[in-house]
Amino acid sequence: MRDWGAGSPVLFLSGWALPSDFWGYQMLAVARQGYRAVAYDRRGHGRSADPGRSYDHDTLADDLASVIDALGLGGVTVVAHSMGGTEVARHFARHGGGGIARVVLVGTITPFLMKSPDNPAGVDPALLAEGAALLARDFPAWIEVNTPPFFTPDTSPAMIRWGQNMMMSTSLLGAAQLAAANFATDFRPDVRQINVPTLLIHGDRDVSAPLALTAQATAALLPQATLKVYEGAPHGLPLTHVERLNGDLIAFLTGG
């Protein structure tokens, strides 16, 4: 658990296979602006325990509700990257979004990734199966293959190594089970339950979560959505577009 500063709370949820460290630059920025910046490692990630079970979205949404209640984070703004958006959506579906006043989705993978008759633009399940097989056989190789599109060409080698190392700390069981659930789950009913002001920030070169399939489709389901598209930006926005993202977060928090 990371809990920096005081003031109105901002809770950060990292993406799949990433710990709370991932949000350090954004947490520092909002804490310096007088907010309370909080982040935790979901089960099987970072410093949290690997229970060997309950790697599912219902449980993760319940974990989110428990953190909000335990820390007294009423009126919190939740900032979620990638898979973190699925936890937020399921929290609204299961808990009515209790305690959450606003949402920021960065590089979200909602509402539905897999190709289906009513989601023809989705990803072919055969491609997803190939990725899942590599992940289960050689997780470091999976990370290596997927590293270049996560960053920009001018990202420092040190930043890239740090990003890779953060992912390698994740439970293989948790990573495999959550990856499968992320791709197979239709979150459209959950997303429709998000009834608070929501800012979506997404890169138009996001390979992991293509813009039209994810952020644009999610925004279309939300009654109070604002979508900001970063030109040339990849999936790893919190590491590759630090200053711009920090500025947009603070503007959203201050009502600008």
Secondary structure, DSSP 8 states (H G I E B T S, - for coil): -EEE--SSEEEEE--TT--GGGGHHHHHHHHHTT-EEEE---TTSTTS---SS--SHHHHHHHHHHHHHHHT-TTEEEEEETTHHHHHHHHHHHHTTTTEEEEEEES---S--B-BTTBTTSB-HHHHHHHHHHHHH-HHHHHHHHSGGGS-TTS-HHHHHHHHHHHHTS-HHHHHHHHHHHHH---HHHHTT--S-EEEEEETT-SSS-TIIIIIHHHTT-TTEEEEEETT--S-HHHHSHHHHHHHHHHHHTT-
